[in-house]
Amino acid sequence: MIETYILCNNEERLMPYLMRHYGQFSKVIILESNSTDRTVEIARSMGAEVWKYDTEDEINDQWFTELKNSCWRYSKASWVIVVDADEFVYHPYITKVLKFCQETVICPKFYNMYSETFPSTEGQIYEEVQIGVEQTSPKAKMNIFRPRVIKSMNYFPGCHEAFPQGNVKINYDSGIKTLHMRNMGREFVIERNMRARRRNSQLNKERGWGVHVDWSEEEWMRIFDEGINNAIKVI
């Protein structure tokens, strides 16, 4: 059995895609924090289990890191996947890859995906969003592991760094990819970053976490254009 834990806040646009993707091969647990849109309604209607957490409607990476380090502790699954709501762990034969994997932690290649518009397909999100830019280590995330033998992942804020403990054998070449669906049209990028800016906690600001949300719209668009101009076919 595979379990997927997804940290969410106001993700009604992404939720159908998340459920259609992860729901086809795993049990989905939504870690929901103070959503005011249809996130919970959509998730439950599509078969997810919803665990609610009150984060005071703030983006506090210390809280979120602690949550990702603990949410899976009592899992009896063979594998768990721990991701943010804009991260799609992908392989066309992922269950087969996991079945035969001899390691205990998987670090997929991490791609920032790009699209000029938000997808409209009623199928899988990667049917439309297929180009991206690979982020090399340490930007990759160890987001798949065996909970029965891993005692702790020891994620750092942002979870791009982890220092797992237990029976640790890391696979960097599984062929699995993490598709980071953050840059899907300019409107989506601006709306998402503006929402994050309003919720960014004082602790994040003091620690320098998530600094990109305080950039100007012009800087967000410069990064978007740079990415889409350098993107290659990933799917």
Number of C-alpha atoms within 10 A of each C-alpha: 12 20 22 23 25 21 20 22 20 19 22 19 15 17 22 20 21 23 22 16 18 21 17 10 15 19 18 25 21 24 22 20 21 15 16 12 13 13 21 26 13 17 21 15 11 16 14 19 16 18 14 14 13 10 13 11 16 20 22 20 20 15 13 21 16 14 15 24 19 13 14 20 13 9 14 14 16 16 20 24 21 23 21 19 22 20 21 21 22 18 16 10 11 15 14 10 14 19 11 8 13 11 16 21 25 23 21 23 23 26 23 20 26 27 21 15 14 20 19 10 11 10 13 16 20 19 12 15 22 16 21 25 20 20 12 10 12 10 15 20 21 27 25 24 26 21 22 18 14 17 15 16 22 17 21 17 20 16 22 15 17 18 11 18 13 13 14 17 15 17 18 15 11 17 16 21 22 24 27 21 21 18 28 18 16 18 12 16 17 18 11 16 19 17 12 17 18 13 15 21 18 12 14 17 13 8 12 10 18 18 12 13 19 16 12 13 15 10 12 19 16 11 13 20 16 11 19 18 12 11 19 15 10 16 15
